[in-house]
Amino acid sequence: MRPACESCDRALPAGGEAFICSYECTWCASCVAGFTDAACPNCGGDLQRRPTRSMRA
């Protein structure tokens, strides 16, 4: 999982809110709010909430 937003470089903790496309481009919620049609600016793909990762070992 990428640790920061690709637009503003804001830190994105594993359990925090973030959005990804099918190519795993990663964005914070603030940047996604400004994207046209909530589409990935890199590939035009649909953005979805990034799943959280369990902290279990």
C-alpha positions in Angstrom: 0.0 0.0 0.0 1.3 3.4 -0.9 2.1 5.6 2.1 1.1 9.0 0.6 -1.3 10.7 -1.7 0.1 11.0 -5.2 -1.2 14.5 -5.6 -0.4 16.3 -2.3 2.0 13.8 -0.6 -0.3 13.7 2.5 0.5 10.6 4.7 -2.0 7.8 4.3 -1.8 5.4 7.3 -2.8 1.8 6.6 -6.1 2.2 8.4 -6.8 5.7 7.2 -9.2 6.9 4.5 -7.7 6.7 1.0 -8.9 6.0 -2.6 -7.4 3.8 -5.3 -8.1 2.9 -8.9 -7.6 -0.5 -10.6 -3.9 0.4 -11.2 -3.6 1.2 -7.5 -3.0 4.9 -8.0 -3.5 6.3 -4.5 -5.2 9.5 -3.4 -6.4 11.2 -0.2 -10.1 12.1 0.2 -9.4 15.9 -0.1 -7.7 15.5 -3.5 -10.4 13.1 -4.8 -13.1 15.7 -3.9 -11.6 18.0 -6.6 -11.2 15.3 -9.4 -13.7 15.6 -12.3 -16.3 12.8 -12.0 -14.3 11.3 -9.1 -12.1 9.6 -11.7 -8.4 8.9 -11.5 -6.5 11.7 -13.1 -3.7 9.2 -14.2 -5.8 6.6 -16.0 -9.4 7.8 -15.9 -10.5 4.8 -13.9 -13.1 4.6 -11.2 -11.9 5.5 -7.7 -12.9 3.3 -4.8 -12.1 3.4 -1.1 -8.9 1.7 -0.4 -9.4 -1.5 1.7 -7.8 -1.5 5.1 -5.1 -3.9 6.0 -5.2 -6.1 9.1 -2.4 -5.4 11.6 -2.3 -9.1 12.5 1.0 -10.9 12.0 
